[in-house]
Amino acid sequence: MKGVKKHFEEEASEFDNIIVKLVPDYIQMIDALVSSIPFNKKNSFNVIDLGCGTGYVSMKIKERFPDSNLTCLDFAENMIAQAKIRLNKYKNVNFYLQDIRKFEFDKNYDAVVSSLALHHLETKKEKIKFYTKIFNSLSEGGVFYNADIILGSSESLHKLYIAKWKDFMAQSLPGDEIEDTWMAKHHKEDRPEILLDQLSWLKEIGFSEIDVVWKYYNFAVYGGTKPK
Ligand SMILES: C[S@@+](CC[C@H](N)C(=O)[O-])C[C@H]1O[C@@H](n2cnc3c(N)ncnc32)[C@H](O)[C@@H]1O
């Protein structure tokens, strides 16, 4: 996890340029994530963006829900610094420089969202524990949605997903950079899990209305609601 923090500290200034080349339909994926928040646009509710990075998801939340109380959390100082600049013009935004694994939720949230961060939790056990923590922090009727890299349910689907992902990256990046930089980082730092397994963990934890809102091969937006 030390390596993950170092990677994002170093990448912060380039992150916005590169992420759209690495993640297929990143803009559309984040639109699906933010659109999943089921509240009225005029409502004031508590929302947290876990692993907020440079703040793109958070900005989209504020554009859509200007009266929301938004918390942005990340453990990389340089990423949070970019998020602060991006969100400067919005009110009711606060920032936590913290590791999500040590984060004790400070209040009940009506929406917990995350994008491309929770796959960095290293083990299944750690992910289940963290999803449970999210569930416990939610208010009744509150929602959790995650946009993330995932695994398919079989080896052949996994191969297909990786091939399609590389095809996407090859539209704007040279082959050696894809292999030597991005796939190397993926193998070293990313710990994605099978999507259907994650949905069953959410069910076991107590979430209802569990669904996959958006999917492109090995990237998906999924989550559920804490029942009232
Ligand atoms: C790929 S970036 C995604 C940023 C942003 N959510 C987005 O979609 O544009 C992943 C972010 O998660 C953060 N992150 C990873 N593991 C974390 C942890 N354990 N605690 C806090 N932040 C973490 C990284 O610092 C990085 O900013």
The ligand as an SDF file (V2000), in Angstrom:
LIG
                    3D

 27 29  0  0  0  0  0  0  0  0999 V2000
   -7.0820    5.8770   -9.5100 C   0  0  0  0  0  0  0  0  0  0  0  0
   -7.2180    7.1550   -8.3410 S   0  0  0  0  0  0  0  0  0  0  0  0
   -8.9320    7.6160   -8.5350 C   0  0  0  0  0  0  0  0  0  0  0  0
   -9.2140    9.0450   -8.1050 C   0  0  0  0  0  0  0  0  0  0  0  0
  -10.6680    9.4790   -8.2510 C   0  0  0  0  0  0  0  0  0  0  0  0
  -11.5380    8.7180   -7.4050 N   0  0  0  0  0  0  0  0  0  0  0  0
  -11.1090    9.3920   -9.6840 C   0  0  0  0  0  0  0  0  0  0  0  0
  -11.8310    8.4550  -10.0440 O   0  0  0  0  0  0  0  0  0  0  0  0
  -10.7320   10.2680  -10.4650 O   0  0  0  0  0  0  0  0  0  0  0  0
   -7.2400    6.3060   -6.7850 C   0  0  0  0  0  0  0  0  0  0  0  0
   -7.1530    7.2470   -5.5910 C   0  0  0  0  0  0  0  0  0  0  0  0
   -7.3950    6.4770   -4.4120 O   0  0  0  0  0  0  0  0  0  0  0  0
   -6.4760    6.8880   -3.4270 C   0  0  0  0  0  0  0  0  0  0  0  0
   -6.2850    5.7860   -2.4870 N   0  0  0  0  0  0  0  0  0  0  0  0
   -5.8710    4.5140   -2.7650 C   0  0  0  0  0  0  0  0  0  0  0  0
   -5.8080    3.7900   -1.6460 N   0  0  0  0  0  0  0  0  0  0  0  0
   -6.1740    4.6210   -0.6170 C   0  0  0  0  0  0  0  0  0  0  0  0
   -6.2860    4.4600    0.7910 C   0  0  0  0  0  0  0  0  0  0  0  0
   -5.9860    3.3070    1.3930 N   0  0  0  0  0  0  0  0  0  0  0  0
   -6.7020    5.5210    1.5280 N   0  0  0  0  0  0  0  0  0  0  0  0
   -6.9890    6.7000    0.9400 C   0  0  0  0  0  0  0  0  0  0  0  0
   -6.8960    6.9200   -0.3920 N   0  0  0  0  0  0  0  0  0  0  0  0
   -6.4890    5.8920   -1.1600 C   0  0  0  0  0  0  0  0  0  0  0  0
   -5.2080    7.2740   -4.1930 C   0  0  0  0  0  0  0  0  0  0  0  0
   -4.3640    8.1320   -3.4760 O   0  0  0  0  0  0  0  0  0  0  0  0
   -5.8010    7.9240   -5.4460 C   0  0  0  0  0  0  0  0  0  0  0  0
   -5.9640    9.3060   -5.2950 O   0  0  0  0  0  0  0  0  0  0  0  0
  1  2  1  0
  2  3  1  0
  2 10  1  0
  3  4  1  0
  4  5  1  0
  5  6  1  0
  5  7  1  0
  7  8  2  0
  7  9  1  0
 10 11  1  0
 11 12  1  0
 11 26  1  0
 12 13  1  0
 13 14  1  0
 13 24  1  0
 14 15  1  0
 14 23  1  0
 15 16  2  0
 16 17  1  0
 17 18  1  0
 17 23  2  0
 18 19  1  0
 18 20  2  0
 20 21  1  0
 21 22  2  0
 22 23  1  0
 24 25  1  0
 24 26  1  0
 26 27  1  0
M  CHG  2   2   1   9  -1
M  END
$$$$
